Amino acid sequence: MLQCIFLLSDSGEVLLEKQLTGHRVDRSICAWFWEQSIAQGDSFKFLCRVADVLSDYLGGLNEDLIKDNFVIVYELLDEMIDNGFPLTTEPNILREMIAPPNIVSKVLSVVTGTSSNVSNTLPVATASCVPWRKMDPKNTSNEVYVDLVEEMDAIISRDGTLVKCEIYGEVQVNSHLSGLPDLTLSFANASILNDVRFHPCVRLRPWESQQILSFVPPDGQFKLMSYRVKKLKNIPIYVKPQLSSDSGICRISVLVGIKNDPRKPIDSITVEFQLPPCVLSANLTPNHGTVNILANKTCSWSIGRLPKDKAPSLSGTLVLAAGLERLPVFPTFQVGFRVMGTALSGLQIDKLDFKNLPSRPYKGFRGLTRAGEYQVRS
Amino acid sequence: MFTQFGATAESLSKASTMVFRIGTDAHLYDDPDDVNIAPLLDSKFDSEKCEALKRLLALIAQGFDVSNFFPQVVKNVASQSIEVKKLVYLYLLHYAEKRPNEALLSINYFQKDLGDTNPLVRAWALRTMAGIRLHVIAPLVLVAVSKCARDPSVYVRKCAANALPKVHDLRLEENTAAIEELVGFLLNDNSPGVIGAAAAAFASVCPTNLSLIGRNYRRLCETLPDVEEWGQIVLIGILLRYAIARHGLVKESIMLSSRDLENIASENGASDTYQKGNEDSNAYFGLKESNADLTNGVCKSEVVDIVSRSYLEGPDKYLSKHRCADVLSSELEGLHFTSAKDNEDIKILLLCTSPLLWSHNSAVVLAAAGVHWIMAPKEDIQKIVKPLLFLMRSSNSSKYVVLCNIQVFSKAVPSLFAPHFEDFFMSPSDSYQVKALKLEILSTIATESSISSIFQEFQDYVKDPDRKFAADTVAAIGLCAQQFPKVANTCLEGLLALASHESTYGDNAATDGEAIVLLQAIYSIKAIIGKDPSSNEKVIVHLIRSLESIRVPAARGMIIWMVGEYSDIGNVIPKVLPVVLKYLARCFTVEEVETKLQILNACGKVLLHSKEEELWAYRKVLSYMLDLARCDLNYDIRDRARFIKELLSCYIGSSDTEEGKAQQESRDVSRVLAGRIFGGQIKAPSSEQFSARFYLPGSLSHVVLHAAPGYEPLPRPCSLNFEDPSINSNIVEGAKRPGDGATQSESYTDDPDSVSGSLNEESTSDYSYADSIGGSDGTGGSNVSSSLSEVDVHKEPLIHLSEVGYPNANPDGGSHVDNQYSGSNNLGELISTRSLESWLDENPNSGHNLSEPSSIRKSSARISIGHIHGRVEPKICALLDPANGNGLSVDYAFSSELSSLSPLLVCLQVSFKNCSTEPMMNLQLVEDNKRQDSSDHASAMTESSSHGDVPSLVPMEEIANLGPSETINIMLQVRFRHHLLPLKLVLWCNGKTYPVKLRPDIGYFVRPLPMDIGVFSAKEAQLPGMFEYTRRCIFTDHIGELKKGDKPGTNDQFLVICECLAVKVLSNANFFLVSVDMPVSANLDDASGLRLRFSGELLSNSVPCLVTLVLEGTCFEPLNILVKVNCEETVFGLNLLNRIVNLLAEPARG
């Protein structure tokens, strides 16, 4: 049970305070938390949800946005939690109760000086058995899009072997359908899925028996399910770092190239690594792309697309602290990339059926794979 | 940030954001008080009110105290605009506790809103009303909640469920039963949303009243998947507790796997496979006790045992028990078991929680996994592994929580997670805590087959830039090597290489990080060698060689310890020993303290183990070092040197001189002693598992490793039994109870009349009977579902009453005798207190409905205080200050006289005094023509409209002339429209008008109602439950009075206190003092139990109003007073209670 919520700014100053139970918590407690910078417990999940909803409403989450919209934040918090227990966290219902700030309301408030973002009526959905869906929404467009968004996690050890490679994926659905449609989604190869988690709208029994996703979708964008595919063997790109130290200078060279062609263009390739604290200065030059060394000693090499003619490489020297002959520790390289148009796990959607719909909607399917925690050790 | 750009960057960003911030509330947040807020609040436009409220909110957000606007804000509660309402509610909730009196003013509007057609308005009103958290309105809230619990709107019902914990938080015992009944009612709701909220209410209100769950258990299980996620978490926990309390543990589950269940298994004819598995595991443990078991499906029995006991008893209790007694057998042995295969209740629980393992809410998954962990048969636990592992792919904090739980699971059953070791490989985004947990889990679940891959990983981690983590990795390598002797050699090689690698940096780049890695490496090597020293001789030699290069003192110390410990092992070590010792002797002086100590110890040990031929050489080295040590700066080292010298004197001292036999004997003793001290086998400290605390999976306590507030271990298995009559009667009670806040349980257990004898027994039981029947009628069909009890309702109460009534009368009857006895005992003391004018017989148990300890006190004496009215002096308030009134001073005091014209009129003694030097003409007080704004609603609040024609002020005759320093007193009769709001009057004087405000005193809205104690008790008994309001306050006036103490004759402390209290109350309110009861106790200083009763009736409608003060504490300390008001007029009663509490709490004048 939560006793209070404090929203802090980046500098640890209290922006907002909301007491939830009779036992008041002094705001001086925040200073302690700020120093400890830890927050654990099961209530944490709820705080994450609050943050999600807030950033959904405000289009981000920072000090200024909270200050600008503090009334909405208060109203939202009040709706979301009551006496330390979550009350309404379903974003669809919240949206109906408290209108998110938008251009129209801003203009209205400037012109007329009056605008209310608090709804006068209770959203009907609170009473329905599908609380995530507005009752009988009317959409002019009759369409549904299903995206497979995957993140590839991989560990490549010091000697270049693939230790672990798995994909964490999400089925994101964007539905603009009228009425109360009933959708059924099935996969061609559901057996490859290792673990799954579902949006509350998914009926669990059909999945248990036939591995079919049967659901009444919320309106708009939502995460239908997330899944994990383990023990994959193919990684799209390789990164080969080499470090050799000699008399206080460390030579570094990093090579990047395609390993298993996903037959779709790979873009947004980046390589990031943290310089060890004993490195005094670094001189790095790429033959493609740009290198940035940030204040916290993070090197970021953005490559973009792989050029056709050459393999991108980064080479340079690191000057070590006085007295150090060799580099005692080795950085880990974080690789980022994006492959549009394919789900690298190989998961395929078989079909999407509709029930309870007047006309056949337009269906769209897409795949996208990004690098998740894709790390190469040197 | 770049400081040099600071100013411009800031202003730039301000300028740029200004553009985007137009139309938002930003300006309100930045300068909340750039306009005057007060007039905006009184504006008639909703938009202006809104703005003012937003500004107030901004101030609250920034931590300012704006509670001074409270009265103005509360007024706006009546607004029709939803947004204003919402903002007012936000403000109200923040400050209600601070300004209870003003907050009470809003209650009426909430009650009005509760009848609104818009469910949103109803829900908000209920939420705010409950959120105000004032004791006085608790009965009203309870009524509102019970009404809303039957609301057609799901949202309102949900809010009703959420309001219950708030009411319960006020800790009013008399409401508990009603609250629990409402929880039961809401759990019976057919909407999953309401059930979730009701489950949360159950968990915070009455988590142990599992019989409420029993009625709906199946249905709750079936709706579980439809309940919203937050409710699911709570509900899962409740269902688990119920299942254990009802059916006990599942005998196939791992919770019981460690216990010898063979007999039970054979009794029940359990499956063969299970029995076989059990035997296997036993045989296995018999063979390899020390080794970690890693084979299929076997769990570490002792860990599982601790875990399961901790779950059931709470780790603190378990640990303390474990420490003081080595007897492991506890009452758990007598547990009942059930089988998941036969028991439908447990089957359905497991069936309904298993799909929740796919929930997208981590906490739900964790809760569901907890149920399976505790209840599922061992072969089914596998189910929870993958979902748990999947949870790790979320935020860092959830990852930590999940890992904490996996850690315990994997400790108990390593095989569960063993195949998934890859999931615990570090990812770069992990925090240090997460990494440390992962390492621990990895070293727990490592198996023969996976250890090589895990080692590969470990080798990579050792080079991680985070040196603390690298050190932990080294420790984990040591642990694994001890578990798997096969890989020990590889580990040792790796660790040695690491140690020599690290030690090369030892000198120059030695940071703390490097030191800890090196230290940990040596420590791990030491631990591995300790398992099998003889075969690792080479390693020791290698380490000794590297002594030269290792500079970390603690690491050196450890190597030197090994030198001493293993000095007689193998062939090589004894050969290098002389060189090593000489080396140590040479560098002794430059060593750190801890290393020096180790050197001394090692030399001692070497000497002890040495053979004859080398003895002489070692002896020389040792005495050289002892000489050095004797002159050391550090006294620890000097002490150690002396100690070793004494102990080993037989070795050091030259053996050539022959001494007496006695000397020889003492030498033998010291030889044995030295052998014991230096050669004794050191037992490795027992594994940390025994001190580990285990809390229920998924609980906060489990993460922080101490019992968080509200943590409860699992209930005792099978503690809930439906054959138990107490539960049945509980349900009967529940069914009788309409949930309207009336507390019937007291009405028959604690019957005042049967004791005092002023009314006969039959009539009282009739009354109670009628009450309970009325209650069951009130509930109507709503309780039909609890049909189990319905049949009993009509006959049970009577039986109940006659049964409970008699035994209760007996002890009280007995106390009469008791009292006389104790009275005669204390007679000497009592007679000396002359002021006790009379003794009545014992206290007729007036503690009815008062749930506080003084009702237990059996003996008390009743006294009457004489001449109290002489000391009563009404409080005088100023109506007009001479400074404002050109020298005219007008004071008023409420009079205890009663108006002859109308019962609505209150009498005031008004005194006009001319402080100026000139006479004054034509003084008169008249009504202000302008009626007060809010008097309309206010009058509706207190008085019926039939009295509407009574004027506010009975016209007073004009005072024609008031000479200088002359004073005229006049009796004024006034009708206040509301008992809190002031009456505006106009004072005419010399042709001028002065607006004045007459403040009402609620204490004079009553007139004394003389009655005797019997009647008082009877009346009090008729006003239970929602007509009774209590509050506590601190009274200090008597201390000053007692300290004066010079008045002879009144020096009895109790009497002084009673007089103080009575005078204070009677000076401020028009009551009749019914009785003063004094406790008779051995301790003369203890004023607890002192009880004053006042009675009165409302002027307007003659409704009786009873006030009881009960004291607690000792005479010379501030007293804690419980004030109780019984009155049918709810709002009046509440306000009166507040008034009395305030006047008692405020210090005496002068």
Interface residues (C-beta under 8 A of the other chain):
Chain A: M1 V14 L15 L16 E17 Q19 T21 G22 R24 R27 A39 Q40 G41 D42 S43 F44 K45 F46 C48 D64 K67 D68 N69 F70 V71 I72 Y74 E75 D78 D82 N83 F85 P86 L87 T89 E90 M97 P101 S105 K106 V107 L108 S109 V110 G113 T114 S116 N117 V118 S119 N120 T121 L122 T126 A127 C129 P131 D153 I155 S157 R158 V163 K164 Y168 N194 D195 V196 R197 F198 H199 P200 L204 R205 W207 E208 K223 S226 R228 K230 Q274 P276 P277 C278 A321 G323 L324 P328 V329 F330 P331 T332 Q334 E373 Q375 R377
Chain B: T17 R21 I22 G23 T24 D25 A26 L28 Y29 D30 D46 S47 C50 K54 L57 A58 I60 A61 Q62 G63 S81 I82 E83 K86 L87 Y89 L90 L93 H94 E97 N118 P119 L120 A123 R127 A130 G131 R133 S153 V154 Y155 K158 C159 N162 A163 P165 K166 D169 L170 S191 P192 G193 A197 A200 S204 P225 D226 E228 E229 W230 I233 P355 W358 S359 H360 N361 S362 A363 V365 L366 K386 P387 L389 F390 R393 S395 S397 S398 Y400 V401 E422 F425 S427 P428 S429 S453 Q456 E457 Q459 D460 K463 D464 P465 R467 A470 Y505 N508 A509 E514 G698 S699 L700 V703 V704 G710
